[in-house]
Amino acid sequence: MTTHDQPKRISAASTLQDRISRALAPTVLNIEDESHLHEDHLQGPKLLEARGGGHFSVTIVSAEFDGLPLVQRHRLGYAAGGDLMGGRVHALSMETLTPEEWEQAQS
């Protein structure tokens, strides 16, 4: 099989973006791959995985967070990641805001 015949592997960031978008309908979604900042403590297969992703920082602005405490907001974010969590996504740092909180932060 040539490389042209192999299906392209969709990046963890792209998959995470799709899943969060479908689950939380965010008005703002920023995903930063920070894997390169963590290579010093990863060895062997973990290092290879990190080079393709693994450590992400995410900002999610969604009306789904209205009235929810921070812990529940983060649970929704982790749930959206599903089986990526603990696999292709090794670490996920989240900022979870309502649209009103986002507006206030931008002022």
Secondary structure by P-SEA (a helix, b strand, c coil): cccccccccccaaaaaaaaaaacccccbbbbbbccccccccccaaaaaaaaacccbbbbbbccccccccaaaaaaaaaaaacccccccccbbbbbcccaaaaaaaac
